[in-house]
């Protein structure tokens, strides 16, 4: 396996491939896959500090991680920022990286790729804090991975406007 940085132009060229990994990792519909490709991937160049990495097996992309600078004017910080403030975690939003997605093809899960991608991301992202949202399900495998790598729950049971399922907002501080 090889982990390497994906420049924004390459992410855009590989948008269909990345969206298929997203779809397969979650079992999503074609419509949800296309929405992810046409919004979240297509909008990546609009975010400051965008950083993407890919995991490759014999040259084939089998997983990815990406995120960007935490920017208060964007949608996610507008959603979670007030909840972090209310929970006494305002400082976590300063010098922060927003970890947006980490996906691995199902047949490559459980082989350490998520760990390798996150560790590579931590070495490349200069921010002191990394923030993310994941499911509120305590048995979620991703949450186990995040905790193992130093993430803590900041706002458990968070609810996005208009979305019924709760989420957990988690954060990780870079070691001094």
Secondary structure, DSSP 8 states (H G I E B T S, - for coil): -EEEE--HHHHHHTHHHHHHHHHHHHT--HHHHHHIIIIIITTGGGSTT-EEEEEEETTEEEEEEEEEE--TTSHHHHHHHHHHHHTT-GGGGTTEEEEEEEEE-GGGTTSSHHHHHHHHHHHH---SEEEEEEES-TT-HHHHHHHHTT-EEEEEEE--TT--S-EEEEEEE---
